[in-house]
């Protein structure tokens, strides 16, 4: 049996310099144990680096050559984005 932690999973999914070392135990599914805390840490890390909703919204606007109107400063400066900063009340 093999147990992989979040750092091993993230390395494998990122394809970094150690990915090949972790691919063997990860690909041996019948022998793989993944603690639930590892899954939680991987999702937490991925969500912190890849805002899924923002990615889908931007990709949709880009596919249809639409203008994206937003107050989300992560979009500021991107092509076809109209960013309006939030006004405090």
PyMOL Python script that loads the backbone (N, CA, C, O; Angstrom):
from pymol import cmd

cmd.read_pdbstr("""\
ATOM      1  N   UNK A   1       0.842  -1.185   0.000  1.00  0.00           N
ATOM      2  CA  UNK A   1       0.000   0.000   0.000  1.00  0.00           C
ATOM      3  C   UNK A   1       0.885   1.245   0.000  1.00  0.00           C
ATOM      4  O   UNK A   1       1.997   1.246   0.528  1.00  0.00           O
ATOM      5  N   UNK A   2       0.356   2.295  -0.606  1.00  0.00           N
ATOM      6  CA  UNK A   2       1.047   3.575  -0.662  1.00  0.00           C
ATOM      7  C   UNK A   2       0.112   4.671  -0.179  1.00  0.00           C
ATOM      8  O   UNK A   2      -1.071   4.682  -0.519  1.00  0.00           O
ATOM      9  N   UNK A   3       0.641   5.584   0.608  1.00  0.00           N
ATOM     10  CA  UNK A   3      -0.084   6.775   1.041  1.00  0.00           C
ATOM     11  C   UNK A   3       0.655   7.973   0.456  1.00  0.00           C
ATOM     12  O   UNK A   3       1.872   8.091   0.596  1.00  0.00           O
ATOM     13  N   UNK A   4      -0.082   8.850  -0.193  1.00  0.00           N
ATOM     14  CA  UNK A   4       0.532  10.069  -0.733  1.00  0.00           C
ATOM     15  C   UNK A   4      -0.043  11.275  -0.002  1.00  0.00           C
ATOM     16  O   UNK A   4      -1.227  11.313   0.335  1.00  0.00           O
ATOM     17  N   UNK A   5       0.811  12.246   0.233  1.00  0.00           N
ATOM     18  CA  UNK A   5       0.327  13.463   0.887  1.00  0.00           C
ATOM     19  C   UNK A   5       0.039  14.526  -0.157  1.00  0.00           C
ATOM     20  O   UNK A   5       0.223  14.299  -1.353  1.00  0.00           O
ATOM     21  N   UNK A   6      -0.411  15.679   0.295  1.00  0.00           N
ATOM     22  CA  UNK A   6      -0.813  16.734  -0.634  1.00  0.00           C
ATOM     23  C   UNK A   6       0.362  17.247  -1.458  1.00  0.00           C
ATOM     24  O   UNK A   6       0.182  17.583  -2.629  1.00  0.00           O
ATOM     25  N   UNK A   7       1.551  17.315  -0.883  1.00  0.00           N
ATOM     26  CA  UNK A   7       2.690  17.813  -1.650  1.00  0.00           C
ATOM     27  C   UNK A   7       3.021  16.870  -2.806  1.00  0.00           C
ATOM     28  O   UNK A   7       3.388  17.324  -3.889  1.00  0.00           O
ATOM     29  N   UNK A   8       2.894  15.577  -2.585  1.00  0.00           N
ATOM     30  CA  UNK A   8       3.138  14.603  -3.648  1.00  0.00           C
ATOM     31  C   UNK A   8       2.084  14.721  -4.742  1.00  0.00           C
ATOM     32  O   UNK A   8       2.409  14.686  -5.929  1.00  0.00           O
ATOM     33  N   UNK A   9       0.830  14.860  -4.345  1.00  0.00           N
ATOM     34  CA  UNK A   9      -0.263  15.001  -5.328  1.00  0.00           C
ATOM     35  C   UNK A   9      -0.092  16.276  -6.144  1.00  0.00           C
ATOM     36  O   UNK A   9      -0.233  16.253  -7.367  1.00  0.00           O
ATOM     37  N   UNK A  10       0.206  17.370  -5.487  1.00  0.00           N
ATOM     38  CA  UNK A  10       0.366  18.644  -6.186  1.00  0.00           C
ATOM     39  C   UNK A  10       1.556  18.600  -7.142  1.00  0.00           C
ATOM     40  O   UNK A  10       1.491  19.157  -8.238  1.00  0.00           O
ATOM     41  N   UNK A  11       2.623  17.951  -6.741  1.00  0.00           N
ATOM     42  CA  UNK A  11       3.784  17.785  -7.607  1.00  0.00           C
ATOM     43  C   UNK A  11       3.412  16.986  -8.846  1.00  0.00           C
ATOM     44  O   UNK A  11       3.776  17.353  -9.963  1.00  0.00           O
ATOM     45  N   UNK A  12       2.691  15.901  -8.646  1.00  0.00           N
ATOM     46  CA  UNK A  12       2.265  15.040  -9.751  1.00  0.00           C
ATOM     47  C   UNK A  12       1.363  15.801 -10.724  1.00  0.00           C
ATOM     48  O   UNK A  12       1.589  15.764 -11.934  1.00  0.00           O
ATOM     49  N   UNK A  13       0.351  16.484 -10.207  1.00  0.00           N
ATOM     50  CA  UNK A  13      -0.594  17.200 -11.067  1.00  0.00           C
ATOM     51  C   UNK A  13       0.050  18.398 -11.765  1.00  0.00           C
ATOM     52  O   UNK A  13      -0.341  18.752 -12.877  1.00  0.00           O
ATOM     53  N   UNK A  14       1.029  19.018 -11.120  1.00  0.00           N
ATOM     54  CA  UNK A  14       1.702  20.167 -11.714  1.00  0.00           C
ATOM     55  C   UNK A  14       2.739  19.745 -12.747  1.00  0.00           C
ATOM     56  O   UNK A  14       3.160  20.554 -13.574  1.00  0.00           O
ATOM     57  N   UNK A  15       3.148  18.491 -12.703  1.00  0.00           N
ATOM     58  CA  UNK A  15       4.152  18.014 -13.642  1.00  0.00           C
ATOM     59  C   UNK A  15       5.521  18.613 -13.375  1.00  0.00           C
ATOM     60  O   UNK A  15       6.298  18.830 -14.304  1.00  0.00           O
ATOM     61  N   UNK A  16       5.823  18.882 -12.103  1.00  0.00           N
ATOM     62  CA  UNK A  16       7.110  19.494 -11.786  1.00  0.00           C
ATOM     63  C   UNK A  16       8.236  18.454 -11.823  1.00  0.00           C
ATOM     64  O   UNK A  16       8.028  17.327 -12.270  1.00  0.00           O
ATOM     65  N   UNK A  17       9.400  18.827 -11.363  1.00  0.00           N
ATOM     66  CA  UNK A  17      10.580  17.972 -11.445  1.00  0.00           C
ATOM     67  C   UNK A  17      10.463  16.651 -10.700  1.00  0.00           C
ATOM     68  O   UNK A  17      11.175  15.702 -11.031  1.00  0.00           O
ATOM     69  N   UNK A  18       9.607  16.562  -9.724  1.00  0.00           N
ATOM     70  CA  UNK A  18       9.427  15.318  -8.969  1.00  0.00           C
ATOM     71  C   UNK A  18       8.193  14.526  -9.392  1.00  0.00           C
ATOM     72  O   UNK A  18       7.920  13.468  -8.826  1.00  0.00           O
ATOM     73  N   UNK A  19       7.459  15.009 -10.357  1.00  0.00           N
ATOM     74  CA  UNK A  19       6.217  14.355 -10.771  1.00  0.00           C
ATOM     75  C   UNK A  19       6.421  12.896 -11.149  1.00  0.00           C
ATOM     76  O   UNK A  19       5.607  12.045 -10.792  1.00  0.00           O
ATOM     77  N   UNK A  20       7.488  12.602 -11.862  1.00  0.00           N
ATOM     78  CA  UNK A  20       7.742  11.223 -12.291  1.00  0.00           C
ATOM     79  C   UNK A  20       7.935  10.292 -11.090  1.00  0.00           C
ATOM     80  O   UNK A  20       7.520   9.133 -11.121  1.00  0.00           O
ATOM     81  N   UNK A  21       8.558  10.801 -10.050  1.00  0.00           N
ATOM     82  CA  UNK A  21       8.770   9.976  -8.846  1.00  0.00           C
ATOM     83  C   UNK A  21       7.448   9.616  -8.174  1.00  0.00           C
ATOM     84  O   UNK A  21       7.300   8.523  -7.625  1.00  0.00           O
ATOM     85  N   UNK A  22       6.496  10.536  -8.219  1.00  0.00           N
ATOM     86  CA  UNK A  22       5.216  10.278  -7.563  1.00  0.00           C
ATOM     87  C   UNK A  22       4.206   9.575  -8.468  1.00  0.00           C
ATOM     88  O   UNK A  22       3.186   9.080  -7.989  1.00  0.00           O
ATOM     89  N   UNK A  23       4.482   9.527  -9.766  1.00  0.00           N
ATOM     90  CA  UNK A  23       3.513   8.936 -10.691  1.00  0.00           C
ATOM     91  C   UNK A  23       3.314   7.446 -10.446  1.00  0.00           C
ATOM     92  O   UNK A  23       2.199   6.941 -10.581  1.00  0.00           O
ATOM     93  N   UNK A  24       4.376   6.739 -10.090  1.00  0.00           N
ATOM     94  CA  UNK A  24       4.245   5.292  -9.884  1.00  0.00           C
ATOM     95  C   UNK A  24       3.264   4.952  -8.755  1.00  0.00           C
ATOM     96  O   UNK A  24       2.324   4.191  -8.982  1.00  0.00           O
ATOM     97  N   UNK A  25       3.456   5.495  -7.544  1.00  0.00           N
ATOM     98  CA  UNK A  25       2.492   5.143  -6.497  1.00  0.00           C
ATOM     99  C   UNK A  25       1.088   5.700  -6.764  1.00  0.00           C
ATOM    100  O   UNK A  25       0.097   5.077  -6.383  1.00  0.00           O
ATOM    101  N   UNK A  26       0.994   6.850  -7.405  1.00  0.00           N
ATOM    102  CA  UNK A  26      -0.321   7.440  -7.663  1.00  0.00           C
ATOM    103  C   UNK A  26      -1.083   6.633  -8.709  1.00  0.00           C
ATOM    104  O   UNK A  26      -2.299   6.474  -8.596  1.00  0.00           O
ATOM    105  N   UNK A  27      -0.397   6.128  -9.713  1.00  0.00           N
ATOM    106  CA  UNK A  27      -1.059   5.371 -10.776  1.00  0.00           C
ATOM    107  C   UNK A  27      -1.410   3.930 -10.377  1.00  0.00           C
ATOM    108  O   UNK A  27      -2.183   3.267 -11.069  1.00  0.00           O
ATOM    109  N   UNK A  28      -0.855   3.456  -9.287  1.00  0.00           N
ATOM    110  CA  UNK A  28      -1.194   2.117  -8.798  1.00  0.00           C
ATOM    111  C   UNK A  28      -2.429   2.210  -7.903  1.00  0.00           C
ATOM    112  O   UNK A  28      -2.350   2.067  -6.683  1.00  0.00           O
ATOM    113  N   UNK A  29      -3.572   2.454  -8.546  1.00  0.00           N
ATOM    114  CA  UNK A  29      -4.803   2.745  -7.807  1.00  0.00           C
ATOM    115  C   UNK A  29      -5.207   1.680  -6.790  1.00  0.00           C
ATOM    116  O   UNK A  29      -5.618   2.044  -5.688  1.00  0.00           O
ATOM    117  N   UNK A  30      -5.112   0.374  -7.101  1.00  0.00           N
ATOM    118  CA  UNK A  30      -5.508  -0.612  -6.085  1.00  0.00           C
ATOM    119  C   UNK A  30      -4.640  -0.568  -4.825  1.00  0.00           C
ATOM    120  O   UNK A  30      -5.054  -1.041  -3.767  1.00  0.00           O
ATOM    121  N   UNK A  31      -3.443  -0.004  -4.941  1.00  0.00           N
ATOM    122  CA  UNK A  31      -2.514   0.076  -3.811  1.00  0.00           C
ATOM    123  C   UNK A  31      -2.448   1.470  -3.192  1.00  0.00           C
ATOM    124  O   UNK A  31      -1.639   1.713  -2.296  1.00  0.00           O
ATOM    125  N   UNK A  32      -3.293   2.386  -3.663  1.00  0.00           N
ATOM    126  CA  UNK A  32      -3.196   3.785  -3.248  1.00  0.00           C
ATOM    127  C   UNK A  32      -4.200   4.128  -2.151  1.00  0.00           C
ATOM    128  O   UNK A  32      -5.392   3.841  -2.259  1.00  0.00           O
ATOM    129  N   UNK A  33      -3.692   4.740  -1.111  1.00  0.00           N
ATOM    130  CA  UNK A  33      -4.531   5.287  -0.042  1.00  0.00           C
ATOM    131  C   UNK A  33      -4.335   6.797  -0.037  1.00  0.00           C
ATOM    132  O   UNK A  33      -3.206   7.282   0.028  1.00  0.00           O
ATOM    133  N   UNK A  34      -5.432   7.534  -0.106  1.00  0.00           N
ATOM    134  CA  UNK A  34      -5.362   8.993  -0.074  1.00  0.00           C
ATOM    135  C   UNK A  34      -6.223   9.467   1.091  1.00  0.00           C
ATOM    136  O   UNK A  34      -7.451   9.403   1.023  1.00  0.00           O
ATOM    137  N   UNK A  35      -5.593   9.939   2.152  1.00  0.00           N
ATOM    138  CA  UNK A  35      -6.360  10.434   3.295  1.00  0.00           C
ATOM    139  C   UNK A  35      -7.249  11.609   2.885  1.00  0.00           C
ATOM    140  O   UNK A  35      -6.884  12.394   2.010  1.00  0.00           O
ATOM    141  N   UNK A  36      -8.391  11.721   3.510  1.00  0.00           N
ATOM    142  CA  UNK A  36      -9.314  12.805   3.174  1.00  0.00           C
ATOM    143  C   UNK A  36      -8.683  14.178   3.407  1.00  0.00           C
ATOM    144  O   UNK A  36      -9.011  15.130   2.698  1.00  0.00           O
ATOM    145  N   UNK A  37      -7.795  14.296   4.374  1.00  0.00           N
ATOM    146  CA  UNK A  37      -7.144  15.590   4.601  1.00  0.00           C
ATOM    147  C   UNK A  37      -6.250  15.951   3.418  1.00  0.00           C
ATOM    148  O   UNK A  37      -6.076  17.131   3.116  1.00  0.00           O
ATOM    149  N   UNK A  38      -5.681  14.949   2.745  1.00  0.00           N
ATOM    150  CA  UNK A  38      -4.883  15.206   1.546  1.00  0.00           C
ATOM    151  C   UNK A  38      -5.757  15.782   0.448  1.00  0.00           C
ATOM    152  O   UNK A  38      -5.369  16.745  -0.214  1.00  0.00           O
ATOM    153  N   UNK A  39      -6.929  15.205   0.247  1.00  0.00           N
ATOM    154  CA  UNK A  39      -7.862  15.710  -0.763  1.00  0.00           C
ATOM    155  C   UNK A  39      -8.256  17.143  -0.435  1.00  0.00           C
ATOM    156  O   UNK A  39      -8.308  17.994  -1.324  1.00  0.00           O
ATOM    157  N   UNK A  40      -8.531  17.411   0.824  1.00  0.00           N
ATOM    158  CA  UNK A  40      -8.898  18.758   1.251  1.00  0.00           C
ATOM    159  C   UNK A  40      -7.771  19.750   0.965  1.00  0.00           C
ATOM    160  O   UNK A  40      -8.016  20.832   0.433  1.00  0.00           O
ATOM    161  N   UNK A  41      -6.548  19.387   1.314  1.00  0.00           N
ATOM    162  CA  UNK A  41      -5.416  20.284   1.091  1.00  0.00           C
ATOM    163  C   UNK A  41      -5.169  20.532  -0.398  1.00  0.00           C
ATOM    164  O   UNK A  41      -4.842  21.650  -0.796  1.00  0.00           O
ATOM    165  N   UNK A  42      -5.325  19.492  -1.218  1.00  0.00           N
ATOM    166  CA  UNK A  42      -5.132  19.652  -2.663  1.00  0.00           C
ATOM    167  C   UNK A  42      -6.180  20.596  -3.226  1.00  0.00           C
ATOM    168  O   UNK A  42      -5.845  21.514  -3.974  1.00  0.00           O
ATOM    169  N   UNK A  43      -7.446  20.384  -2.877  1.00  0.00           N
ATOM    170  CA  UNK A  43      -8.505  21.264  -3.367  1.00  0.00           C
ATOM    171  C   UNK A  43      -8.301  22.695  -2.889  1.00  0.00           C
ATOM    172  O   UNK A  43      -8.494  23.639  -3.656  1.00  0.00           O
ATOM    173  N   UNK A  44      -7.914  22.862  -1.632  1.00  0.00           N
ATOM    174  CA  UNK A  44      -7.682  24.198  -1.082  1.00  0.00           C
ATOM    175  C   UNK A  44      -6.588  24.907  -1.871  1.00  0.00           C
ATOM    176  O   UNK A  44      -6.722  26.085  -2.202  1.00  0.00           O
ATOM    177  N   UNK A  45      -5.510  24.197  -2.172  1.00  0.00           N
ATOM    178  CA  UNK A  45      -4.401  24.773  -2.912  1.00  0.00           C
ATOM    179  C   UNK A  45      -4.796  25.098  -4.343  1.00  0.00           C
ATOM    180  O   UNK A  45      -4.465  26.170  -4.849  1.00  0.00           O
ATOM    181  N   UNK A  46      -5.492  24.194  -4.991  1.00  0.00           N
ATOM    182  CA  UNK A  46      -5.909  24.411  -6.379  1.00  0.00           C
ATOM    183  C   UNK A  46      -6.876  25.583  -6.463  1.00  0.00           C
ATOM    184  O   UNK A  46      -6.746  26.423  -7.354  1.00  0.00           O
ATOM    185  N   UNK A  47      -7.830  25.654  -5.564  1.00  0.00           N
ATOM    186  CA  UNK A  47      -8.798  26.752  -5.601  1.00  0.00           C
ATOM    187  C   UNK A  47      -8.142  28.099  -5.332  1.00  0.00           C
ATOM    188  O   UNK A  47      -8.569  29.119  -5.872  1.00  0.00           O
ATOM    189  N   UNK A  48      -7.102  28.104  -4.497  1.00  0.00           N
ATOM    190  CA  UNK A  48      -6.394  29.347  -4.202  1.00  0.00           C
ATOM    191  C   UNK A  48      -5.639  29.834  -5.438  1.00  0.00           C
ATOM    192  O   UNK A  48      -5.497  31.039  -5.642  1.00  0.00           O
ATOM    193  N   UNK A  49      -5.150  28.898  -6.268  1.00  0.00           N
ATOM    194  CA  UNK A  49      -4.367  29.255  -7.438  1.00  0.00           C
ATOM    195  C   UNK A  49      -5.214  29.400  -8.699  1.00  0.00           C
ATOM    196  O   UNK A  49      -4.798  30.070  -9.644  1.00  0.00           O
ATOM    197  N   UNK A  50      -6.396  28.783  -8.730  1.00  0.00           N
ATOM    198  CA  UNK A  50      -7.211  28.779  -9.953  1.00  0.00           C
ATOM    199  C   UNK A  50      -8.654  29.080  -9.612  1.00  0.00           C
ATOM    200  O   UNK A  50      -9.433  28.163  -9.355  1.00  0.00           O
ATOM    201  N   UNK A  51      -9.033  30.388  -9.606  1.00  0.00           N
ATOM    202  CA  UNK A  51     -10.426  30.730  -9.338  1.00  0.00           C
ATOM    203  C   UNK A  51     -11.300  30.213 -10.482  1.00  0.00           C
ATOM    204  O   UNK A  51     -11.377  30.819 -11.550  1.00  0.00           O
ATOM    205  N   UNK A  52     -11.945  29.099 -10.233  1.00  0.00           N
ATOM    206  CA  UNK A  52     -12.699  28.396 -11.266  1.00  0.00           C
ATOM    207  C   UNK A  52     -13.796  29.258 -11.866  1.00  0.00           C
ATOM    208  O   UNK A  52     -13.915  29.329 -13.089  1.00  0.00           O
ATOM    209  N   UNK A  53     -14.591  29.907 -11.049  1.00  0.00           N
ATOM    210  CA  UNK A  53     -15.685  30.721 -11.568  1.00  0.00           C
ATOM    211  C   UNK A  53     -15.161  31.833 -12.467  1.00  0.00           C
ATOM    212  O   UNK A  53     -15.703  32.059 -13.549  1.00  0.00           O
ATOM    213  N   UNK A  54     -14.115  32.528 -12.035  1.00  0.00           N
ATOM    214  CA  UNK A  54     -13.535  33.603 -12.849  1.00  0.00           C
ATOM    215  C   UNK A  54     -13.012  33.070 -14.175  1.00  0.00           C
ATOM    216  O   UNK A  54     -13.160  33.717 -15.212  1.00  0.00           O
ATOM    217  N   UNK A  55     -12.405  31.903 -14.142  1.00  0.00           N
ATOM    218  CA  UNK A  55     -11.877  31.308 -15.370  1.00  0.00           C
ATOM    219  C   UNK A  55     -12.990  31.002 -16.359  1.00  0.00           C
ATOM    220  O   UNK A  55     -12.847  31.252 -17.556  1.00  0.00           O
ATOM    221  N   UNK A  56     -14.096  30.461 -15.865  1.00  0.00           N
ATOM    222  CA  UNK A  56     -15.233  30.123 -16.736  1.00  0.00           C
ATOM    223  C   UNK A  56     -15.868  31.391 -17.301  1.00  0.00           C
ATOM    224  O   UNK A  56     -16.206  31.444 -18.484  1.00  0.00           O
ATOM    225  N   UNK A  57     -16.027  32.397 -16.470  1.00  0.00           N
ATOM    226  CA  UNK A  57     -16.623  33.662 -16.912  1.00  0.00           C
ATOM    227  C   UNK A  57     -15.758  34.297 -18.001  1.00  0.00           C
ATOM    228  O   UNK A  57     -16.274  34.716 -19.037  1.00  0.00           O
ATOM    229  N   UNK A  58     -14.452  34.368 -17.772  1.00  0.00           N
ATOM    230  CA  UNK A  58     -13.562  34.986 -18.748  1.00  0.00           C
ATOM    231  C   UNK A  58     -13.516  34.175 -20.046  1.00  0.00           C
ATOM    232  O   UNK A  58     -13.518  34.750 -21.135  1.00  0.00           O
ATOM    233  N   UNK A  59     -13.474  32.852 -19.937  1.00  0.00           N
ATOM    234  CA  UNK A  59     -13.447  31.999 -21.130  1.00  0.00           C
ATOM    235  C   UNK A  59     -14.726  32.149 -21.946  1.00  0.00           C
ATOM    236  O   UNK A  59     -14.679  32.145 -23.176  1.00  0.00           O
ATOM    237  N   UNK A  60     -15.864  32.281 -21.273  1.00  0.00           N
ATOM    238  CA  UNK A  60     -17.138  32.467 -21.971  1.00  0.00           C
ATOM    239  C   UNK A  60     -17.141  33.783 -22.728  1.00  0.00           C
ATOM    240  O   UNK A  60     -17.533  33.830 -23.894  1.00  0.00           O
ATOM    241  N   UNK A  61     -16.710  34.847 -22.076  1.00  0.00           N
ATOM    242  CA  UNK A  61     -16.647  36.159 -22.741  1.00  0.00           C
ATOM    243  C   UNK A  61     -15.712  36.106 -23.940  1.00  0.00           C
ATOM    244  O   UNK A  61     -16.030  36.637 -25.004  1.00  0.00           O
ATOM    245  N   UNK A  62     -14.573  35.474 -23.772  1.00  0.00           N
ATOM    246  CA  UNK A  62     -13.588  35.389 -24.846  1.00  0.00           C
ATOM    247  C   UNK A  62     -14.130  34.581 -26.030  1.00  0.00           C
ATOM    248  O   UNK A  62     -13.944  34.978 -27.180  1.00  0.00           O
ATOM    249  N   UNK A  63     -14.792  33.461 -25.765  1.00  0.00           N
ATOM    250  CA  UNK A  63     -15.327  32.606 -26.833  1.00  0.00           C
ATOM    251  C   UNK A  63     -16.325  33.355 -27.699  1.00  0.00           C
ATOM    252  O   UNK A  63     -16.353  33.179 -28.917  1.00  0.00           O
ATOM    253  N   UNK A  64     -17.134  34.178 -27.081  1.00  0.00           N
ATOM    254  CA  UNK A  64     -18.170  34.896 -27.817  1.00  0.00           C
ATOM    255  C   UNK A  64     -17.774  36.335 -28.151  1.00  0.00           C
ATOM    256  O   UNK A  64     -18.618  37.136 -28.554  1.00  0.00           O
ATOM    257  N   UNK A  65     -16.500  36.661 -27.986  1.00  0.00           N
ATOM    258  CA  UNK A  65     -15.993  38.007 -28.264  1.00  0.00           C
ATOM    259  C   UNK A  65     -16.845  39.066 -27.571  1.00  0.00           C
ATOM    260  O   UNK A  65     -17.136  40.121 -28.134  1.00  0.00           O
ATOM    261  N   UNK A  66     -17.230  38.761 -26.353  1.00  0.00           N
ATOM    262  CA  UNK A  66     -18.075  39.659 -25.560  1.00  0.00           C
ATOM    263  C   UNK A  66     -17.212  40.535 -24.660  1.00  0.00           C
ATOM    264  O   UNK A  66     -16.072  40.194 -24.343  1.00  0.00           O
ATOM    265  N   UNK A  67     -17.763  41.641 -24.265  1.00  0.00           N
ATOM    266  CA  UNK A  67     -17.113  42.507 -23.286  1.00  0.00           C
ATOM    267  C   UNK A  67     -17.527  42.027 -21.907  1.00  0.00           C
ATOM    268  O   UNK A  67     -18.712  41.833 -21.634  1.00  0.00           O
ATOM    269  N   UNK A  68     -16.554  41.840 -21.051  1.00  0.00           N
ATOM    270  CA  UNK A  68     -16.814  41.415 -19.679  1.00  0.00           C
ATOM    271  C   UNK A  68     -16.824  42.641 -18.780  1.00  0.00           C
ATOM    272  O   UNK A  68     -15.821  43.348 -18.681  1.00  0.00           O
ATOM    273  N   UNK A  69     -17.940  42.894 -18.131  1.00  0.00           N
ATOM    274  CA  UNK A  69     -18.093  44.018 -17.201  1.00  0.00           C
ATOM    275  C   UNK A  69     -17.949  43.475 -15.790  1.00  0.00           C
ATOM    276  O   UNK A  69     -18.621  42.512 -15.420  1.00  0.00           O
ATOM    277  N   UNK A  70     -17.077  44.088 -15.003  1.00  0.00           N
ATOM    278  CA  UNK A  70     -16.792  43.525 -13.685  1.00  0.00           C
ATOM    279  C   UNK A  70     -16.267  44.566 -12.708  1.00  0.00           C
ATOM    280  O   UNK A  70     -15.783  45.629 -13.098  1.00  0.00           O
ATOM    281  N   UNK A  71     -16.377  44.230 -11.431  1.00  0.00           N
ATOM    282  CA  UNK A  71     -15.744  44.983 -10.346  1.00  0.00           C
ATOM    283  C   UNK A  71     -14.607  44.170  -9.738  1.00  0.00           C
ATOM    284  O   UNK A  71     -13.969  44.611  -8.783  1.00  0.00           O
ATOM    285  N   UNK A  72     -14.351  42.990 -10.284  1.00  0.00           N
ATOM    286  CA  UNK A  72     -13.331  42.082  -9.773  1.00  0.00           C
ATOM    287  C   UNK A  72     -11.968  42.502 -10.318  1.00  0.00           C
ATOM    288  O   UNK A  72     -11.710  42.379 -11.516  1.00  0.00           O
ATOM    289  N   UNK A  73     -11.096  42.997  -9.440  1.00  0.00           N
ATOM    290  CA  UNK A  73      -9.819  43.554  -9.892  1.00  0.00           C
ATOM    291  C   UNK A  73      -8.872  42.521 -10.506  1.00  0.00           C
ATOM    292  O   UNK A  73      -7.869  42.902 -11.109  1.00  0.00           O
ATOM    293  N   UNK A  74      -9.162  41.236 -10.370  1.00  0.00           N
ATOM    294  CA  UNK A  74      -8.336  40.218 -11.015  1.00  0.00           C
ATOM    295  C   UNK A  74      -8.449  40.288 -12.542  1.00  0.00           C
ATOM    296  O   UNK A  74      -7.565  39.805 -13.248  1.00  0.00           O
ATOM    297  N   UNK A  75      -9.524  40.881 -13.051  1.00  0.00           N
ATOM    298  CA  UNK A  75      -9.731  41.007 -14.491  1.00  0.00           C
ATOM    299  C   UNK A  75      -9.137  42.290 -15.065  1.00  0.00           C
ATOM    300  O   UNK A  75      -9.029  42.432 -16.283  1.00  0.00           O
ATOM    301  N   UNK A  76      -8.755  43.214 -14.206  1.00  0.00           N
ATOM    302  CA  UNK A  76      -8.273  44.522 -14.666  1.00  0.00           C
ATOM    303  C   UNK A  76      -7.096  44.371 -15.631  1.00  0.00           C
ATOM    304  O   UNK A  76      -6.133  43.656 -15.352  1.00  0.00           O
ATOM    305  N   UNK A  77      -7.194  45.057 -16.766  1.00  0.00           N
ATOM    306  CA  UNK A  77      -6.123  45.043 -17.748  1.00  0.00           C
ATOM    307  C   UNK A  77      -6.225  43.939 -18.788  1.00  0.00           C
ATOM    308  O   UNK A  77      -5.440  43.920 -19.736  1.00  0.00           O
ATOM    309  N   UNK A  78      -7.168  43.023 -18.635  1.00  0.00           N
ATOM    310  CA  UNK A  78      -7.325  41.958 -19.623  1.00  0.00           C
ATOM    311  C   UNK A  78      -8.111  42.463 -20.834  1.00  0.00           C
ATOM    312  O   UNK A  78      -8.914  43.389 -20.726  1.00  0.00           O
ATOM    313  N   UNK A  79      -7.872  41.849 -21.963  1.00  0.00           N
ATOM    314  CA  UNK A  79      -8.514  42.233 -23.216  1.00  0.00           C
ATOM    315  C   UNK A  79     -10.038  42.103 -23.120  1.00  0.00           C
ATOM    316  O   UNK A  79     -10.553  41.119 -22.588  1.00  0.00           O
ATOM    317  N   UNK A  80     -10.741  43.094 -23.635  1.00  0.00           N
ATOM    318  CA  UNK A  80     -12.209  43.142 -23.668  1.00  0.00           C
ATOM    319  C   UNK A  80     -12.851  43.102 -22.284  1.00  0.00           C
ATOM    320  O   UNK A  80     -13.969  42.614 -22.124  1.00  0.00           O
ATOM    321  N   UNK A  81     -12.140  43.615 -21.294  1.00  0.00           N
ATOM    322  CA  UNK A  81     -12.685  43.695 -19.940  1.00  0.00           C
ATOM    323  C   UNK A  81     -12.897  45.153 -19.591  1.00  0.00           C
ATOM    324  O   UNK A  81     -12.018  45.991 -19.789  1.00  0.00           O
ATOM    325  N   UNK A  82     -14.069  45.440 -19.072  1.00  0.00           N
ATOM    326  CA  UNK A  82     -14.379  46.781 -18.567  1.00  0.00           C
ATOM    327  C   UNK A  82     -14.450  46.670 -17.054  1.00  0.00           C
ATOM    328  O   UNK A  82     -15.467  46.282 -16.478  1.00  0.00           O
ATOM    329  N   UNK A  83     -13.335  47.024 -16.434  1.00  0.00           N
ATOM    330  CA  UNK A  83     -13.237  46.949 -14.974  1.00  0.00           C
ATOM    331  C   UNK A  83     -13.638  48.282 -14.378  1.00  0.00           C
ATOM    332  O   UNK A  83     -13.120  49.329 -14.766  1.00  0.00           O
ATOM    333  N   UNK A  84     -14.554  48.238 -13.440  1.00  0.00           N
ATOM    334  CA  UNK A  84     -14.994  49.423 -12.700  1.00  0.00           C
ATOM    335  C   UNK A  84     -14.725  49.137 -11.216  1.00  0.00           C
ATOM    336  O   UNK A  84     -15.289  48.199 -10.652  1.00  0.00           O
ATOM    337  N   UNK A  85     -13.871  49.941 -10.591  1.00  0.00           N
ATOM    338  CA  UNK A  85     -13.556  49.681  -9.198  1.00  0.00           C
ATOM    339  C   UNK A  85     -14.774  49.898  -8.316  1.00  0.00           C
ATOM    340  O   UNK A  85     -15.640  50.723  -8.608  1.00  0.00           O
ATOM    341  N   UNK A  86     -14.817  49.145  -7.243  1.00  0.00           N
ATOM    342  CA  UNK A  86     -15.935  49.224  -6.301  1.00  0.00           C
ATOM    343  C   UNK A  86     -15.904  50.550  -5.583  1.00  0.00           C
ATOM    344  O   UNK A  86     -14.843  51.033  -5.189  1.00  0.00           O
ATOM    345  N   UNK A  87     -17.069  51.134  -5.416  1.00  0.00           N
ATOM    346  CA  UNK A  87     -17.190  52.364  -4.640  1.00  0.00           C
ATOM    347  C   UNK A  87     -17.667  51.999  -3.249  1.00  0.00           C
ATOM    348  O   UNK A  87     -18.597  51.210  -3.083  1.00  0.00           O
ATOM    349  N   UNK A  88     -17.026  52.575  -2.261  1.00  0.00           N
ATOM    350  CA  UNK A  88     -17.461  52.301  -0.898  1.00  0.00           C
ATOM    351  C   UNK A  88     -18.749  53.064  -0.620  1.00  0.00           C
ATOM    352  O   UNK A  88     -18.973  54.147  -1.161  1.00  0.00           O
ATOM    353  N   UNK A  89     -19.579  52.494   0.216  1.00  0.00           N
ATOM    354  CA  UNK A  89     -20.882  53.129   0.510  1.00  0.00           C
ATOM    355  C   UNK A  89     -20.792  54.046   1.693  1.00  0.00           C
ATOM    356  O   UNK A  89     -21.788  54.658   2.076  1.00  0.00           O
TER     357      UNK A  89
END
""", "prot")
cmd.dss("prot")
cmd.show_as("cartoon", "prot")
cmd.util.cbc("prot")
cmd.orient("prot")
